[in-house]
Amino acid sequence: MPIKTGLTRFESPIVLIQPLQYPLLGVVTAFHEIYLYNTETGTNQKIIRLNIPENTHLLCAFDPNRMHFLFGTTQSETLTLIDLEDKKVLTRFELDQQTPTTLMFAPNGLHFVCGTNQGRVLLWRYDSPVLLSRLHSYPEYTSLYIRPKTNFVSALTFEGNRLATSGYGGSVVLTEYRSQTHTKRYHPSYVENTALLFYKESLIIGNKGGTLLKIDLQGKHPNQRLSTSMNTIARLLKIGEEPYVLAVGDKPYVPLINANTMQIIYERYIEVDQPIAALCKDDNNNLYVGTVAGELFKFDLLPFHELERLVESKSYAQAYLLCEQEPLLKESQTYHLLESLFQRTLQHAKVLLEKGELEQAKMQLQPFQPTKAKEIGALLAAFSHMKQLMYLSDHQKFSPFYGLVEQFPLLNSTALYAKVEEQWSERFKKAQQLMFMEKKREAQAELAPFATVNAKRPFVLLLIQNTDVFKRYSKAVHEHNYTQINQLTLRYPFLRKLPSYNELIQEAGELIAAITEALKKQNFEYAQLLLGEFSLIPQYEREFAHLKMFVSLAVNLHHAITHSHWRSAYSLIDGNSELMILPWAQELNVVWQEKLERCEQYAAAGDASAIKKEFINLINLPGRHERIGDLLRSAYHVQLKKLLDSNPDVFSVGVANYCDLFGMDTEIRHLLRIAKHKRITPQLEQSLLYPKQRDQWIYHITELRSKIA
């Protein structure tokens, strides 16, 4: 099990641990105290105590790239960002009469997402109080769905630009949070989900019932389910190389799970005396665990030094035993060295066994006993028949020779087996030449020793009894006549076992990689030339159809980019995700992200004109317009807030214009409440007081103003 080290103890339960700039850990306690723990010196520095009631539920996160701390409570309608070095408030983020239920910084540290008690998932930049976007909401409303009295967002997780969230109703929404593209909603169950984790092309979900569910995001495989001893799964964490995952709940232990098979490897992989309240992992594969008793522990997930010591002292059996106990070690370079040592020892033992030196071979293998007893036992059992194999070879009794090798496959790695195979190849090649010279009797005599071998007999019969077939096949291979080869191999399947056939098919398969590489370099003429050659291979008929379509899409995309047809270009990559393997297609998305980042700053300044100018004719691009619409909303919100303070009459006109375009929304309701306190009551027609579909504004693009009033 991982090596546990006690680090320190706090006066109250630990609620959050997060790695900051090395060697610092950010620690938050239930008394709302923020500490910086130095993992090198073991020193603990109290930074600040938040001025909020002790019985208040705190939601918080450290900025991964800066010494900033973001927090809110379930009783407050704002989030606050503070500078831990200067100990001052940097920004307050208004939630518009909502309270937070979960929050998290994106990996880039530039953005963060907050889920609220109204089921909304909201996006901000850390450096601006202006709401950038409402990414989506829970539950997914329809005319038949009654809005719940209690709502929430229960879990968030990021991976690159992907964001997965879950909330009321148990559904999960996956989206590209920067661009709001490729949004998809899944409905795995109705149980409240409390933890999410991206894993390969899947998403692992932990819920309040202590159950794990893995859903395939491509929809190719059925969901996998795993019950744990947890009452609620609060956190999922990848450790080491795939497939290892930790599931953290309300117990004093953490199980280690194989995420490929969805099976528990160790029920109590990490164990402490008190229930675990928080944990995190640093880049050095150290796991930090905080308990409800305020204790902070470190677990060394990869005890390299112990493994290295065992390997250096040639205690190989103990080294393998350690790796069985610590499966993460199997991904280390030291373990790969251990495996290579065992394989080299096996090869050396095989050489000794071929010579009949049994005792010397056993001595070589002894350091790996008993952990490798199964492999060693199989080797010794196979090579106990070595004398019999040599006898059969010397007397050219090849039928029982191959039968013995088939019974003990390890014998096919011997020099003797290679020698017999070489003899077969030479005889078969010579027999082909004799048959082409019409010397059938001589060819039969050449192949006679192998005529009764089950694995060779079909080739012997094909050559002797169907010489014309073999001639046609040889000619087709020489001329790369794939159609002829396909016809012959369909009629005579044994031809597919010939080395010449396998080499030919491998060469044909390599054309796919060559075509893709040509497209990446924008060498379209060469790609078309290779595609023409590939079209002649019937064995790859289905692959050719896909490849032909891919080449056509790549050519169209290049044409669109070259002629600045940006709508077509973005529509192509949005509708055909396979194009994203092309570097110059990826550059399109980089350009889009740069546009969005500039427009986020324009929105914070209330500059709707600059947003319109930035996107020009892309503003209503299908699949991408939602993000632009949210930026325009944000810009108009900023304008309306300024008008509320400076010109109430124009503010009233602006609200009417806004509602005409976007409908009534939470942010406008909040502004109207503020206006009411200031005795400002805009006269709005009844039709303007209702919400509209989020993308309704695209039908009024000509009415989008630089200023809302």
Buried (B, 14 or more C-beta within 10 A) or exposed (E): EBEBEEBBEBEBBBBBBBBBEEEBBBBBBBBBBBBBBEBEEEEBEEBBEBEBEEEEBBBBBBBBBBBBBBBBBEEBBBBBBBBBEEEEEBBEBBBBEBBBBBBBBBEEBBBBBBBBBBBBBBBBBBEBBBBBBBBBBBBBEEEEEEEEEEBBBBBBBBBEBBBBBBBBBBBBBBBBBBBBBEBEEBEBBEEBBBBBBBBEEBBBBBBBBBBBBBBBBEEEEEBBEBEBEBEBBBBBBBBBEEBBBBBBBBBBBBBBBBBBEBEBBBEEBBBBEEBBBBBBBBEEBBBBBBBBBBBBBBBBBBBBEBBBBBBEEEBBBBBBBBBEEBBBBBBBEBBEBBEEBBEEBBEBBBBBBBEEBBEBBBEBBEBBEEBBEEBBEEBBEBBEBBEEBBEBBEEEBBBBBBBBBEEBEBBBBBEBBEEBEEBBEEBBEBBBEBBEEEBBEBBBEBBEBBBBBEBBBBBBEBBBEBBEBBEBBBEBBEEBBBEBBBBBBEEBEEBBEBEEBEEBBEEBBEBBEBBBEBBBEBBBEBBBEBBEBBBEBBBBEEBBEEBBEBBEBBBBBBBBBEEEBBEBBBBBBBEBEEBEEBEBBEEBBEEBBEBBEEBBBBBBEBBBBBBBEBBEEBBBBEBBBBBBBBBBBBBBBBBBBEBBEEEBEBBBBBBBBBBBBBBBBBBBEBBBEEBEEEEBEBEBEEEBEEBBEBEEBBEEEEEBBEBBB
